[in-house]
Every structure is written in C-alpha cells, then in structure tokens.
Amino acid sequence: MKTYDLIVIGSGSGMIVSDEAVAQGLRVALIDKGPLGGTCLNVGCIPSKMLIYPADRLMEIREARKLGIEAEIKGVGFLSIMQRMRRNRQKERSHIRGDIKEQQKLDYYKAEARFVGDCTLEVAGQRIKGEKVLIASGSRPSIPSIKGLDKVNYLTNETVLELRERPDSLVIIGGGYIGVEYGHFFAAMGAKVAILEMGDRLVPSEEPEISRLLERALGKRMEVRVNTRLEGIERSEGAVVVVARNVKNGRRSRFVAQDLMLAAGRRSNADLLRVENTGVETDGNGFIKVNEYLQTSKKNIFAIGDAIGVPMLRHKANMEALLVAQNMLNGEKLKADYSAMPHAIYSRPQIASVGLTEEKARRNHDVLVGKVKYFAVAKGQAMMEKEGFAKVIVENGSQRILGFHMVGPYAPELIQEVVNAMSSGGHIKEINEGVHIHPSLSELAPFTISSLEWE
C-alpha cells in the first residue's frame, strides 16, 4: 500500500494545498475522477459567466431605446457562444494537466475514491494511505423528488453546458441563483422561459426588496411563479408538462415547454467518499462538519469548499484552502472568518451582497439602515438606471458596517470597496475618507452611507 504525506481529494481549490505541499518537498497524492479544475471551472461560475456575458450585451442592445438609440439584433449564434465557452474550459483543463505532469512528487489518480479505513482510501483498484487528508470533493446537483421526474429528460446546471441547440421554451424549477442566472441567459437568447419557485420569493437569502425588484425585472421577460409547489411532471407530444399548485390560493397550473431544467440547489459529494469509514462526521444535509480551523472530527483530516456547506463559492473555497495550507502543513491555528465574505448573482439586474441582512443584523445589534438608488448619482442618471439601489446596514454606536447589498449594473464590482473596508474593521470612515471619482458609480457607496440618519 502506497503512503503519502498528504492526500488531496479534489482538483479545484484543493490544488492550492497540494501545490504548497509539493513545494515543501512532501509526497502528495491528488485524487479526482475528472475533469480537472473542480466545480467552478467545469460546471459552475466560469462557464456560466461566459454564457451570461453575451446575454448581458444582448439585453443592453434591446434596452438601448431608453437612451435614444434604435438598434437591431440580426442574429444570435447560440452554438458559437456555447462552443467558445467549451473551448475555454478545455484550454484551462489542459493547463492544469500540464502543471500536474511537471510536479515530480505528485501522483495523480484519475478515478473515484472511497474511504475504507483510518485515512485510507481505495482508488483505481488499490489502497493508499495519507498521514493527512484534505477533502475538497465539491458538490453535485440536488435532484428533488417529483412525481414523474424519472420519466422525462431534464437539464441541470452541469448538463446544460453541453447543449448545441437553444431550446425554444424552458421551464426552470428553482428560483435561487442558478435558476435566475440561467433564466436570464435563455430568455436573452430568445427562449420562452418560466421559473417556478416553491418559496415566497426569488433568491430568498437576499434582502426582500432586492428579491422583489428581481422578480419584477425578470417578470417583464419571462413567467415567474413563486409560492408554487410541484405536483407532477409528464411528457406529452414531445414536450415536458409540469403540473403545479399555488400554495396560497390552491390554484393549479400547467406549464408546457420543450425542455425542463432543475435548479434546486447542490449537495455535497462527501457521501460518495464514504467519509464515515474514516471517522469524519457529517450534518443532517450531508455536509462535512468542520471546526473554525476547518478540521473535521478526525484530527488529521481537513475539509473545504462545497463539501462543507453553503455558501458554495470558489473565492470562499480558495480562502479556506490558503488557511488550511497553513494549518495542515505549517502547524498554524488560523480561524476561518466569513464576516466579509461577498457573493454575487449574475442575473439581470445583477446582485451583490456582503455581511448581514437587515433581518439578521437586528437580532443582535442596534442598527441604522440607509438606501440610495443608482439614479441618485450622476453616472446612474447618465445610464438612466432608475430601479437599481444600494443598501447599507450599520451598527448605531460603533458606526461599523454590518452588511451591504446592491442590485443593479456592475454590482459585483462596485461592492468590492465595501468588502475591503469590512475586511479591515468595517468602520464607515474606511469608505468616507476615500476620494471617489466623479461622476462614477463608485460614488454609490459613500452616498448610501451618507443617507443614514444618526440617532
């Protein structure tokens, strides 16, 4: 049985740790059935944003009339857009493969693995043992239990990336970030889209007013139904038929489309590894339990990324990997801090958030809330952006930023200034004392803070 100083399961963020271990002269095993690069590169944030970017451009053209511009779209090359995404993905995989081949103290196992004992795994017909193990095994689509689902074909956020033809119509089950992003994409490409969400609003982890604005905006381009419980799915004359009922008024509806897409979230791959065989505990949802140092219930086994739970973000997993590299390899005791962990949703309008929502902040803090529309700054007026806004939640006494939320153009880029401020203490002076270009959308952050009325 081969033994290693470190076994890393997963070639996404886990490779940050394996690269550091190899650099320190350790003997490392990297396990991933492939494709290389992890969830983000292959089926997540990178390919989806390569599709959404041209969708954004299409919408800008269609909405240009409000600026006095008459423009015409003569065609949309759906296949070329998809192929560009797939070529880029393949190129990045090749780069990773080349890097792995150059590392002499790294053995790559392109296979599934499962734990069979104390830090011992069975992989590719053999057993290997590690002094330490990092689980960065990622996630996979969560498939809900729906009557008739096993009788029809359906897309997920993974299989949708292999399409060669645009569906004429599409029903998306789930109004979270995956559902609203792909709803935006397919509607921009020209498909007839319906999004069905069981909860009372889209993207339920966001501020309620952000969810409402998103629902209104998407509702102009597609059918959006919330409070909608699925009763069954069937196939009829080459189409998928989804039968659903409104949980408030009991009204039943039928949605007919060429294709069906499931966007009901993602689940940890920890169960596929049989982590219980090595003493690693999981919670009721199958996510691996870790402490503040990202250490599992087994002393020499750590876990990061999607395998340990939400939010499932590559930048979160990268931060965890850097921390684990210090804790596992250098004996440090660094704690994971998620208080300034941002996230974004690339729908239209775009959404970005960091820190606490207003509801959560009010549970333990005396807070003040400020809100400013894009149109309050000169650049927002130039863009004719009348709906988007920024919202800040500040602790009344300390003047510390507890949360910041944006919905509108370039929100993921604009929020970074607030993320940086919160990472270094979060006092409002971190933003107010900086000079902001005028006119620019960057003025939104200080304008939003200035809207606060101090008690």
N, C-alpha and C positions, 0 to 999 in steps of 0.2 A: 504494500500500500504506500503510495506516494504521500509525503508530508510536506507541508508548506508553512512558512512563517505567517502568511495571510492568504485567505481565500476571499475573493470578492465575487458576489453573485449579482450580476447586472452591469451592462456596459454603458449606462448613461452617466449620471453623476458619480457612480461608483468608481469610474476610471480616474477621477481626481485623486482618490485614495490609493488606488493601485499604482498610479504613476509616481506618487510620492514614496510609496513603499519600495518600488523598484529603484528609485533614485537613492534611497538609503541603503541599497545593497541587499534587500530582503528577497527571499524566494516567494513568488506570488503566483497564485492560480486565479485566472479570470474565467468565470462561467457565464455564458449567455447563449441561448439557443439561436439567437439572432432574430432579426437583423441587428447589426451593431449600431450603437448610438442611443439606445433607450427609447422611451415613450415619446419624449419631446421631438427628437429628430425624425422619427419614423411615422408616428401616427398622431402627434399632438401639436404643440404650439408652432413649430416651424412650418410644416406643410400646410396647416390650416391658414396661417397668416399669409403664405404665398398665394393662396386662393383668394383670401379676403381683400388683399390689397387691390387687385384689379376690380373687385366688386365695389370697393370704395370709389375708385375712379369712375366707374360707370354711373354711380349714383350722383357724383358731383356734376357730371355732364347732364344728367336728367333734371337736376335741380338748379341748373345754371340760369334758368329763366328768371329767378328771383333777383339776379344780379343784372338783368337786362341783356342776357346772352341767349341767343337762339342757336342751339346745337343739335346735331343729328348723329345718332349711332347707326352706322351702316351694317354692322355685324359684330358678333361676339364669337371668338374662336374658343369654344369650351374645351375642345380636345387639346389645343395648343397650350392653354392655361394649365390643364392637368398634366400635360407632358413636361412642361417647364418645371413644375413642382417635383415631379418624379425624377427628372434628370438631376436636379439639385440635391435631392435626397440621396440618390445613388452616388453622386460625387463625394458627399460628406462621408458616407459609409466607406468608400474606398480609401479616403484619407485616414480614417480610424484603423482600418485593416492594415495599412502600411505602417502606422505608428506601432501597432502591436507586434508586427514581424520584426521590427528593429530592436525590441526590448528582449535581451538575452535571458534575463531572469524571470520572464513572464511566460507561463504556459496558458494558452487559450483553449478552453473546452467549448466547442460549439455544440451544445447539447442541453437538454433539460437535466435538472438535478433534483435530488431529494435527500433530506437528512435521514440517516439510518442509525445515528448514534451520537456520541459526545463530540461535537464539532467535526463530525464525519459525514461525508456526502457520497452518494452513488451517482456517478456521472459517466456517460459513454461506456457503460459496461464495466466500470472499475470503481474502486473506492479510494477517496482521497481524504486526508485529514489536515486541518489547519490549526495552528496554535491560536490564531484569532480568525474571526469570520466577520465580514461585513455583508449584510443583506440589503441590497439596493435593487430589488427584483421588480419594482414597478407595479403597474396595475393593468387591468383589462376592463372592457365594457361590462357594466352590470346589466344583466338581461332580466327584466321584470317578468313575473308570472302573469300571463294574459291568456285567456281562453282563445284558442285557435292560432296562437303565435307560431306553434310548431308546424302549421300547415302552409305557411307563406314564407317567401323570401323577404329578408329585411336588411337594411344597411345599418352599420354602426359608424362611429367616428373613425374607425380603422378601415373598414371595407369601402367606405365612401370614397376614399382616396384612390381607389383603383378604377373608378368609373371612366368610361371612354365616351359615353354619350350623356348629355344632360337629360334628366327626366322631365317630361312635360309638366308633371304635377307630383307633389311630395307631401306626405303627412309626417310631421316630426313629433314624436312622443317625448315630451320633456321640455320644460321651459327654463332650464338652467343655462349656464354659459355656453355649453356645447350646442344646445338647441337653438338659442338666439343667434349665435355666430353663423351656424350653417343655414339657418332660416334667412338671414341677411344675404349670404352668399348665393344661394339658389334663387332667391327672388330677384337679385340683381342680374343673374344670368338669364332670367326670363321664365323661370318655372313658376307655376301656381303653387303656393305654399300654405300649409296650415300647421300651426303649432298648438299642441294640446298639453296643457299643464294641469296636474291634479290640485296643486296648491292654489291659494287665492291670489297669487301674483307671480309674474315672471321674476327670475333671478332673486329668489327670496332672501338671500343673505345680504342683499344691498339695502340701502335706505328706501323706505316705502315710496317716497316721492320720485326717486330715480326709477324704481320699477314701474311706476305709473307713467312716467314720461316715455320710457322704452316701449311700454305696451301701446301707447297712443301712436308713437312713431312707426312701429312695426305694423300696427293695425291699418295704416294707410296703404301698405304694400302687400299684406297677406292677411289671412284669417288667423286671429289669435283667440284662443279659448282658455280661460282659467277656470278653476273650480270644476274641472272636467275629469270624471272617473271613467276609465275604460271598462267596457263590458265584454267586448269580444272583437276578434279580427277574423275576416274571411276573405277568400279570393273569389271574384265574380267577373267573368268575361274579360280576363286579362288585367283586371285592376284589383287593388287592395281596398277592402272596405273595413273601416274602423267604426265600431258602434260604441258610443259614449253617452254618459248621462251627466247633466249638471247637478252637482251635489247640493246646490241651494234650492233650485226650483223643481228638480226632478225631471226636467225636460230631456228627452232622448234625441240624439243627433247621429247622422251617418256621414262619414267623411270618405269620399272615394278619390283615390289617386293612383297614379302609375306605380309609385314606389312608396315604401314605408321606411322611416329611419328611427332607430331607437337612440334616444339621448337622455337616458335615465340615470346617468352618473357612471362612475367607475369603481371597481373593487380591487382590493389588494391581491397580489399574486402569492401572498405568504402561504395560503393553503396548498398551493401546488408544490411547495417545497417541503411539506410535512414538517414544519418547524417544531411542532410539539415533540417530535422524536429526539430533539436535542435540548429540550428544556426551555424553549422560548415560548412565552405566553402571548396570546392574542386577546383582543377585546371581543365584545359581542358582535361587532361588524366585521371581524376577521382581520383587523389591522394589528400589527405588532405593537405591543406595549414597550415603551422606552421611558427612561428617566430623563432628567434635564440635561444629562450628558450624552443622550442618545444611546445609552447602553440598555440592552434587553435584560430580561430576568436571568439570562445566562451571562456570567461575568465577562467572558472573552468574546461575546457576540454583540455587535452593534447593528443598528438598522437606520436607514434614512429614506427620504423621498416618499413616493406614493404608498410604499409598503406600510408606512406607519400612520397614514391618515391624511385628512384634509388640513389645510388647502393643498391640492396637488399642483404644485408649481415648480418649474425647473429651477428658477432662481432660489427658491426655498431649499430644494434638494442640494443645489451647489453650495449654499451657505452651510448646510448640515455636513456636507462632505468635507469642507475645509476644516470645520470644527472637529469632526471625527478623526481626521488625519492627525490632528494634534493630540487628541485624547487617546487614540488607539496606539499610535506609533511613537509618540513622544512622552506619554505619561502625564499629559496635562489634565486639568479638571475644568474645562471650559463649558459654560452652560449655554444652551440654545435660547436665544431671545427673539421672540416673534412680534414684539410690540410695534416694530416699524416695518413689518413685512407687507409690501404692497401687492396688489393684484389688479388685473385689468380684464375687461371683456371687450372684444373687438366686434361688437355689433354695430349697428348704426342707429342711434348715436353710440359712440364709444363711452365706456365706463371705466373709472379707475378709483380705487379706494385704498386707504391705509389706516390702520388703527381701529378704534372702536366705533361702532354705530352709535347714534344718539340714544337709542333704547338701552344698549349695554352700558354706555357711559353713565347714564342717570342712575343706575343701580348702586354705584359706589362713589359717585362724585357729584359735587355741586357744579353744574356746567352752564356755560353760555353757548348759544348757537348762532352762527352767522351764515348768511346765504346771499350770494350775488350771482346774477345772470351774466353770461358772456357779453350780453349787449350793454352791460354797464361800463365796459372798457372800450376804448376807441377801435381796437382791432376787431373786437366782436361786432361792433356796428358796421365796420367795413365788410365783414363777412356776412352780414345780415343773419347772424346767429341769434335768434330770439328765444329759443327754448332751453338751450344748454345752461347749466349753472354749476357753481362750486359751493360746497357746504363745509363748514369747519365746526368742530366741537372742541371747546377749550375749557379747562378747569378754572373756575372763577377766581380762586385765591392765588394759585401759583402761576397763572397765565400760561400753562403748559398745554400744548396741542395734544388732544387725546385721539382725535380722528379727523380725517379729511376725505371728502368724497366729491367726485366730479362726474358729470355726464355731458358730453359734447365733443367737438372736434379736438383731436390731439390730447385727450385727457391722460392717456398713459405716459406721454412725455411730460406734460405740464405738472403732474403730481410729483415728479422726481425731486423737485426742490423741497417739497414738504417732507418727503421720505428722508432726505439728507438732514433736514432740521430735526426731525424726530429721532433720528439715529444719534444725534449729538446732544440730546437733552429735551428738545421739543419746545423750548420757550419761544413765544411768538416773535421775540426780537431777532431770532435766527433768520426770519423772513423779512421783517420790517426794516432791519438795518441794512439789508442788501439793496443795491441800486438795480432797478428793473428797466429794461429798455422800453421806451415809449415811442410809438404805440406798439404793444405786443401783447399776446395772450398771457405772457408770463406775469403781467400785472394782476391777473385774476387772484393769485394767492394773497398778496398784500391787501387788495381791495376787499376780499372776503373777510380777512381778519379785521379790517377797519370798520366793517359793518356791525361788529359786536358792540353791544351797549353794556358797559361795565356797571355792576351793581355796587 
